[in-house]
Amino acid sequence: MKRLFTKYAREGLLSILTVISPMGLTTLQAATPETGGLTSPVSDHLTSWLKLYRELHSHPELSYHEKETAGKLASHLKRLGFEVTTSLGGHGIGGVLKNGNGPTILMRTDLDALPVVEETGLPYASTVKTKDDAGTEVGVMHACGHDVHMTVWTGTTQLMAEMKDQWKGTLIAIGQPAEEKGAGAKAMLDDGLYEKFPVPDAAVALHVNAQTPAGTVGYVSGFALANVDSVNITLRGVGGHGAYPHTTRDPVVLAAQVVMALQTIVSREVEATQPAVVTVGSIHGGTKHNIIPNEVKLQLTLRSYTDEVRHTLIESIKRIVKGQAEAAGIPEDLMPIVELDDVFTPATYNDPDLMSQVVQSLKKAIGDENVQELNPVMGGEDFGRYGRTEHQVPVCMLWLGAVAPKQHERFLNGEIELPSLHSSQFAPLPEPTIRTGVTAMTQTLLDLFNSKP
């Protein structure tokens, strides 16, 4: 079934090789996009969806703790007539709406929020505080737009249930926990998502974009988001007095040499046309000015697209760290420890055939001028896992513009900087963002269900 959408692809589509940067959005219109036949049903429900959005925004829950959020969405699906399963891979939910013979399409939203104290000043801003898994009291905020995702998902499922006379097939709507941990998709798949539910012919999702205007949708064909690996390195040495360094094997100096040596991996070991990132984000060692410690700890994030480049980064780090330690005279029994975190976020690869068809739906839904091809990014999103099982399900993730158009214009003019995702000041413009998201996703589903071989 993987090639289902190859059969249905239309002629004359945009070339998947064309890449337009986000700055190319200067030509986008700030006006509310045309929404074709969905204008009335979207407008009829928009007030209730905005109310839901504010409720979700005001009551965020951290990864692995999304109980109330999942319960709210599960109740919504039950009211619409979905067959609902809860507690999938934690607090994940899944709903199935069968509507005759036709394709099976999966639509995902994520549920979790971040340990961030909100500073937007919005009247519905989160004031939630809780303890994280380490027992530390933290603020909680939907600083990555998952509240928008859930609202769009809710609106889309509602319209699809009300418009059953306009499509045939099976809609699977899932609410995924722990996306911010990069673990929720794996947990749901490990818990038998594709055994408990029909295997989809395609999976779709969207994510807000903190640098594109509300009323627009962006897309990337092929690799869209990166593999994400976290590496922990413990450099061990022989500590001593800072006045007598010749009696030690200094892990601080070794750490400095390792950090610099690691920079050669991307520049000299990865093909220049292949994106890759090696970032040392944390370095900790020592307690006092005149004490050479016994060890220094480094934390790295690695980004790549292909499995081959990912393997090169990991193996090169191991080789370089060991080589630098040997050159520094570190004893064999104190060789560095290089550990890869168990949680790995695979790259999101948007199936080009599926994306070609979705682009046509987007243009129909919101107008050609509001649909733009964007550059891929090195951020991570575990949605890609739904396409990396033995079933090889084609997946497609869209970028939903969320910035007030006037703010976006000021950003393009260099007058202001925009809050990024995960910022305590990130605040999507709700009305046009949610209207556009529901319209785009509903039209996409309708067209995918109605595709004919």
C-alpha positions, 0 to 999 in steps of 0.5 A, spaced: 500 500 500 506 504 500 505 506 493 497 508 494 498 515 492 503 514 487 497 511 483 493 517 485 498 523 484 496 528 479 500 531 473 503 538 473 505 539 480 511 543 483 518 540 483 520 537 489 527 540 488 525 547 489 526 550 495 524 557 498 527 559 504 522 562 510 524 569 508 520 568 501 514 569 505 514 576 504 509 575 498 504 572 502 497 575 503 495 577 510 488 577 509 484 571 511 485 565 506 479 563 501 477 556 504 472 554 498 466 549 501 469 549 508 468 556 509 461 555 512 462 549 517 469 552 519 466 559 521 460 555 524 464 552 529 470 557 530 468 560 537 467 553 540 474 551 538 477 558 540 474 556 547 477 549 547 484 552 545 484 557 551 482 552 555 488 547 553 493 553 553 491 554 560 491 547 563 498 544 560 501 538 562 508 535 562 510 529 558 508 523 561 503 526 565 497 528 560 492 525 563 487 530 563 488 533 556 488 526 553 481 525 557 478 531 554 480 529 547 478 522 548 471 524 550 470 529 544 472 523 539 466 518 543 461 524 542 463 524 535 462 516 534 469 514 534 471 507 537 476 510 542 482 506 545 486 510 551 492 509 555 496 507 549 504 508 550 502 512 556 496 517 556 496 516 548 489 515 545 486 513 539 480 513 535 477 510 529 471 512 525 469 507 519 465 510 514 465 504 508 470 502 503 476 506 502 483 508 504 485 508 511 488 515 514 492 516 520 492 524 523 496 525 529 496 530 534 501 531 540 498 532 547 504 535 552 507 541 554 514 544 556 517 546 563 517 553 561 514 559 566 509 563 561 511 570 560 506 572 554 501 576 558 495 573 555 489 573 559 489 565 558 496 564 560 498 558 564 499 559 571 500 552 572 506 549 576 508 542 578 514 538 580 517 534 574 520 527 574 526 529 578 522 533 583 523 540 581 518 545 581 517 548 574 512 552 571 508 549 565 507 552 558 504 550 551 510 553 548 511 549 542 504 550 540 501 543 541 495 546 544 494 549 537 495 542 534 490 539 539 485 544 537 486 543 529 485 536 530 479 536 534 476 541 529 478 536 523 475 530 526 469 534 528 468 536 521 470 529 518 464 526 522 459 531 520 461 530 513 461 523 512 457 523 506 463 526 502 468 521 503 469 513 504 474 510 508 477 509 515 480 515 519 484 514 525 485 520 530 491 519 535 493 523 541 500 522 542 504 523 549 511 525 550 513 528 543 517 533 547 521 527 550 522 524 543 519 518 546 511 518 545 511 515 538 515 509 539 511 508 546 505 508 542 508 503 536 511 499 541 504 498 545 501 495 538 498 501 535 499 498 528 496 491 531 490 494 535 488 499 529 488 498 521 495 500 518 494 506 515 495 508 507 498 514 510 499 519 516 499 526 516 500 531 522 502 539 522 506 543 527 506 551 528 511 555 525 514 561 529 517 564 523 511 564 518 504 568 518 498 566 520 493 564 514 499 560 511 501 553 510 508 551 509 511 544 506 517 540 505 518 534 500 523 529 502 527 530 509 524 535 513 526 534 520 532 531 523 535 525 526 536 527 533 541 523 538 544 525 545 551 523 547 554 523 554 561 523 554 565 522 561 572 524 560 576 521 566 583 523 568 588 524 574 586 530 578 591 534 583 593 541 585 593 546 580 600 548 581 603 542 579 599 540 573 605 535 571 603 530 576 596 530 573 592 528 567 588 534 566 581 532 564 579 539 563 585 540 558 583 534 554 575 536 554 578 543 550 582 538 545 576 534 544 571 539 543 575 542 538 577 536 535 569 534 534 568 540 530 572 537 524 567 531 523 562 535 520 567 539 516 572 533 514 568 527 515 561 528 512 560 529 505 559 537 504 552 536 501 549 532 507 547 536 513 550 534 519 550 538 526 555 536 532 554 541 538 557 540 545 551 544 549 554 542 556 561 541 559 562 541 567 568 539 571 572 541 577 570 545 583 575 550 585 580 555 581 586 551 583 584 544 583 585 539 577 579 534 577 578 527 576 573 528 570 569 532 566 562 531 563 560 533 556 553 533 553 552 533 545 546 533 541 547 530 534 543 532 528 543 528 521 538 526 516 540 520 513 542 513 517 549 513 514 551 520 516 548 519 523 552 512 523 558 517 521 557 522 527 557 517 532 563 512 530 567 518 529 565 521 536 567 515 539 574 514 535 576 522 536 575 522 544 579 515 545 584 518 540 585 524 544 585 521 551 591 516 548 594 522 546 594 526 553 597 520 556 590 517 560 591 510 562 587 505 559 583 503 565 581 511 565 579 511 558 573 516 556 566 513 557 561 515 551 554 513 552 548 514 547 541 516 550 536 510 549 531 516 546 533 517 539 528 521 534 529 519 527 528 524 521 521 526 518 521 524 511 515 527 508 513 522 502 514 526 496 508 523 492 504 524 498 506 531 499 505 532 492 497 530 492 497 534 499 500 541 496 494 541 491 489 540 497 492 546 500 492 550 494 484 548 493 483 550 501 487 556 502 489 559 495 496 558 492 499 564 494 498 562 502 502 555 500 509 556 500 515 550 500 520 551 505 527 549 507 528 543 511 530 544 518 535 540 523 530 540 529 527 534 531 520 531 531 518 523 533 512 523 528 517 520 523 517 514 526 510 512 524 513 511 517 519 507 519 516 501 521 516 495 517 509 497 514 513 503 511 507 508 511 508 514 507 508 520 512 507 528 511 508 533 516 505 540 514 508 547 517 502 552 520 503 559 520 502 562 527 505 569 527 500 575 527 501 578 520 503 585 522 509 582 527 511 578 521 512 584 517 516 587 522 520 581 523 522 581 515 523 589 516 529 587 521 525 591 526 523 585 531 525 578 533 520 573 533 519 569 539 522 562 537 518 555 539 520 553 546 520 561 548 516 563 554 513 569 550 511 564 544 504 566 543 500 564 536 495 568 533 489 563 535 483 565 530 487 565 523 491 560 525 486 555 527 481 557 522 487 555 517 489 549 520 482 546 520 481 548 513 487 545 510 487 539 514 480 537 513 481 539 505 487 534 505 483 528 508 477 529 504 481 529 498 486 523 500 479 519 502 476 521 495 482 519 491 481 514 485 486 509 482 
